Amino acid sequence: MRPRHTRRLGTVTAVAASLVALCAGQTLGGPSAVAAPRTAASASAAASAAATASAVSTAENQAARAIAGSLSAPAWRSRVRTAALSSHEVAVTALAGRAGSGALKSALSSADRRITTAKGLGTDAGSLLRLRLGDPAMRAALTAGTEPWVAAAAADDDTATITAYDSHGRAHTLDARKAPTRPVYVVDIDGSKALSAGLRVLNKELGRYGVASAVPARRPAPTAGTRASAATGGFWTTRVTAVELSDDEEPWFKGDAEIYTLVTGFGQDGKVRVDPVDMPYLDNDHTVYRPGQILVNWSNYKYNLADAVMMEDDGDTNYLTLAKALATALLTIADQGTYIPLVTAILDAMPNSWWTDDPDYVDSWYTLSRDDNGTRYGARGNGWMTVEPYFVQEF
């Protein structure tokens, strides 16, 4: 079982560790970190984000009610209990497939389809809905046979209450900050699976708009100023060797964070590029992770500088809309022969809710250097990360 996630990511107080040394005269708390007035593209993205959040929330709530109603059958309730106690999370469509109830399977499959559509994901994303026990402290009561309720996970970390349903269809209001003594199954999205599918969509859509993304099929021909030349038989990267995030209270109904970073800079062709990097291990506070993960592949970049914007998929990200917003903002920026930080342009493309007190936007860092080596502390003191130059040898 994976440890319960106890951070609230995305609010200004939940900053992930800093990766970079800042440009001279810039601080993340200063004007350079504040997005300019919203553009038409970001206004469109804001409307899309609201629609996505509403569609996902409605689908999860309908799934929760359907599952709660199915628990009136004692034998089926026992099977669900066994599954919930033996696994951290259960794919609800797979669970429903063993129920013998065509109506339940149909309801959950319909909810799944609405969620993948709302998030701009293709059919290859598969089933995203999952069911888990809301808090480990509920295991004893569930094992003893107490009839559980079912609730949908709220996207908003600051919500005061959530609604749970019993097998008779009755709604019960629960305190979002204090786990109830009665066992509660929580229905939400498999964030890791959704993020993996979403980053595939993001890569594809950015390419369709003309923004280079991810590792190219063919590496550009090296220039005299490129450190990653063919003669070396490899290329330079920046990798994360250790990271620890700090403490912040998390509602009991929330699961693990799904974090990714948008690394952006100017490609070898002088055009802006965006490379999404999945960081699936960032789950718990006060835990030192040693991923050895490559964050930046410098052979993709013209300059020895890049920017990083860290995000979380909190369930309401539409990757089609995100790609369009990023492309609209970044394609207007031309290479001036010297490095131009791109964080502000990315923030300008985001809806207001994605960069102020919302789980979608975590933090951003200007001018990560290829030569950065050592521990960098978060801009607001909530974490640290050690990075180092790392040469990838090609054979």
N, C-alpha and C positions, 0 to 999 in steps of 0.2 A: 504494500500500500504506500502510495506517495504521501509524504508529510503534508499536513494541511498548510495551505498558503496563508501567511499572516500579514502580508503587506498590502497597503492600498496604493497601487501604482497609478500614475497618471496625474494625481493632484500635485500641486506645486511642492508639497512637503514630501512627496514620494519620488525623489530623484534617484535615478540609477547612477552608478559610479561614472566619474568623468574620465574620458579617454584622452583628452588632449591638452596641450598647452595653448592658452588663448592668444589671439593676436594682440600686439601691443596696443594698449589703450582700450581693449574690449574686456568686458566681464559679462558673464551670463545673466547677471542680475541687472545689467545696464541696458541702455537703449538698443544696442545691437541685438539683444535677445528678444525684443518686443516686436511683434509683427506689425506691419503697417496696416492702414485701413483695409478692410476686406474688399476683394475684387469681385467682379461679377461671377468669376469661376468659383470663388470660395463661397459666395452666396448660394450658388447652385449646389455646391458640395454640402453646404449646411442643410439645405432642404432635403437632399438625398440622405444625409446621415440621420435626420429626424425620421424620415420615412422608413429607413432600414431598421432603426431602433424600434419603431412602432410595430413593424411587421414581424420582427424576430420575437419581441415580447409577446405579441398576440399568439403566435404559433406555439411558443413555449408554454404559455398559460393554458391553451387549449389541450396540449399534450398532457399537462399536469392533471387537468380535470378528467381526461379520458382514462389515465392510469389510475387515478384515485377511485373512479367509479368501478373499475375492473377488480379492485381489491375486496369487493363485497363477497366474492367467492373464496371460501376458506382455503381450498386446495391451491388455488392460484396465488393467493396472498402468501402462502407458505413458500411457494416456489420463488416468488420475487424476493422474499425475505432471505432465503438461502443465497440467492445470487448477490444481493446487496451486502451480505455479511462476508462473502468470500472474495469480493473484488472491490477495488477502490471505486470503480465506475463500470456501468453496464450499458452497452448500446441498446437503446430502448426498442428499436425495430427488431433486433435479433431476439430480444426478450419476448416481444409480442408475437414473434413467429412461432414461439413454443407454447403460446397460450391457447391455441385452438380457437381464438376469437378473431374472426375475419373483420369485425367492426373495429376492434382495437387496433389491429395491424393497419387497416385502411386509414384510420384517424392519425396514427403516428407517421405513416408514410407521407400523408398529405402535409402534415406539419413540417416534416423534413424538407419536402420539396419547396415549400414557401420560404423556409430559411435559406436554402442554397440560392434561390432566385433573388431574395432580398440582399444577399451578400455579394451578388455578382459572380457566383461560382458555377462551374459547369457540372454536368452530371457525374463526372469522374470524382467529384468530392465524396460521393457516397453518403451514407447515413451519418449525420452530425449530432443528433440528439442523444443524450446520455442521461443516466439516472445514477445517483449516488446518495449515500446517507449524509445528511447535512452536517453532522458533527460526530467525532469518534465517541463522545460521551453518551450518545444515544444507543450504542450497541447493546448495552445491558438490557434496557427496556425492550428493544426490538427482539432480542434473543428470548426474553421472557414471554413474548407473545402479545405485547401491547400493539394494538392496531395503529399503523402509521398513517400520517397524513402526507399529502404530496403538494409541493410548492414549486413554482417556477422561479429560477434565480433572477433577481432584479439586476439590470445593468448598472444602475446608479448605486455607487458605494455609500452615498450619503442618505439613502432612503431610511426613514424611521421605522417602517413596518413592511412586511411582505404578507401575501395571502396564501394560505394553505387550504387544501380541500380534503374532506373526508370521503369515505366510500358512499355516503348518501348524497353527495353533491353539495354539502353545506360548506360555506366559506368561513375561515377562521383567521383573524388578524394576529400576526406574531411580531414580537419585538425583533427588529433586524439586528440589534446589537447584543442581545442575550439569547443564547440557544435555549429552546424550550426543553422541558424534561421528556415530553412525548417525542418519540422518533418521527422524523420528517424526512421523506425522500425529496431530493432536490433535482429538478429537471433543468438541464442547461445544455450548452454546446460543447462538443469535444473541441476545445480551443486549439490544441496542437494540430489536429487533423484539418480544421478550418484554416488555420494559418498557413499550413503547408500548401493547401490547395489555393489559397488566396495569393501567396507569393508567386505561384506559377502563373496565375492570371495577371498579376501585376507585371511580371517580366514580359509576358506576351503582349499585353496592351501598351506598355511603354514603348516596346519595339514597333508596334503598329503606328504609334504617334510620331515615331522618329527619334525617341530618346533611347540611347544605348543602355542596356541593362543586363546584369549578371555577366558570367564569363562568356566572351565571344567565342564563336565556333573556331575562328582563326585569329590568333593574336596579331596585332598590327606589327608591321615591320619596324624593328628597333631603330631609333635615331641615335646620333652621337651623344645626346644628353640623357638618354634613357639608361637608368641603372640596370634595368632588367634586359640586358642584351642577349642575343642568341649565343654569343661567344662564352658567356658565363655558364650556359647550360641550365638556367633556372631563372627565378625572378624573386625580387624582394617583396615581403609582406609585412604588415603589422599584425601581431597576434596577441590575444589576451591570455596571460598566464595565470592570473588569479583575480578574483572579484568577490567582494562582500557587500551586501546591501543592509541598510539599517532598519530599525524597528518602526512600525506604524500599525495601528489597530485595523483589523480587517473584519468585516461582517462574517458571521458564522456560516452563512449560506454561500459564500464565494469560494471558488476553486482556485487552482493555480493560475498564475499570470502567463500570458502568451506574448512574449516580447520579441520584437524584431527591430533592427536598426537600418535606416536608409543611409547608406554611405554615398555621398555625392561629390562630384568634382568635374574637371574637364578631361575628357578622354583624349587618346593620342591624336584624334582627328580635330581636336580643338572644340568639340561640341560637348555640351553638358551630358553627363551620364549619371544613372542612379543604380546602385547595386544593393538590393535588399539582402540582409543577413539575418537568418533565423537564430535566436538565442534561447532555445527551449529549456535550458537548464536553470534559468533564473526563477526559481520557485519560492525560496524561503529566505527570511531575514536571519541575520546573525549566523549565516553559514558561508564559509569560504569555499567558493567553487574554483577549481583549477582546470578550466576547459582546454587550454592550449588551442583556442579557436582562432582561425585567421579572420580578421575583421576587414582588412584592406589588402587587395592585390594591386601593388603599385605598378605592375606592368600594364594595367588598364588605364593609367592616368598620365597625363602630359606633365603635370607638376608634381612635386613631392609634398603636396598638401591636399587634404580633402576634408569634408565636413561630415558630421554624423548627427542624425535626428533619430532618437529612440522612441518607438511607438509600442502600444499594446493593442491587440485585437480583443476588445472587451465584448464582442458579440455583435456590435453594430457597425462594423466596417464593411463598406461596399467597395470591393477592390476595383471594379470597373470605374466607379466615380473617382476613387483615389488616383488611379492612373491618369485619368483625364485632367484632374486638377493639377497634378504634378507637371504633366506635359505642357499645359497651358501656361504655367508660371515659368518653367525652366527654358522652354524653347525661345523665349524672347531675350535670353541672356547670351551675349556673344563674347568669345574669348578676346580680351584686350591685350594679350601678350604678357599678362601678369595675373597671378591668382586672384580671383574674386570670391569671397565667401558666399555660399549659397543657402545657408540656413534660413535667413530672413525670407528669401524667395519661396522656400518650401512652406514656412509658417504662413506666409501671405496666401498660399493656395488652400490652406486648411480652414474648415469652418471654425467659428469662434469657440465652439464647445470642444474642439480637438486640441486647443492649446491653452485653455484656462480651466483649471479644476475639473478635468474630465479624464477618464481612464485611457482615451485613445492616444493622447500625446503625453510622453513621459518627460523627455528633456532633449536638449540639443547641445552640440559642441562645435565650436569653430576651429578650423585649421588644425586638424590632426596632421602631424608631421611624420614623414617616413623615418626620421631619426629619433622619434620619441622613445624613451627607454626608462622605465621606472614606474613608481606608483603615482597615480593621479587621483586626487580626491574630488568628490562630487561638488558641483558649484554651490549647493546648499547644505553640504555636510552630511548627506545621508548615505554615503557609500564611498568605496574606493575600488580602484582597478589597477592592476599592474600590466603594462604593455611592453612589448619589446620588438625590435626589428627581427625578422626571421626570414632566412633565405630558403626558398623551396627549390631543391635540386631536381632537375629533370634528367631522366635516364633514357 
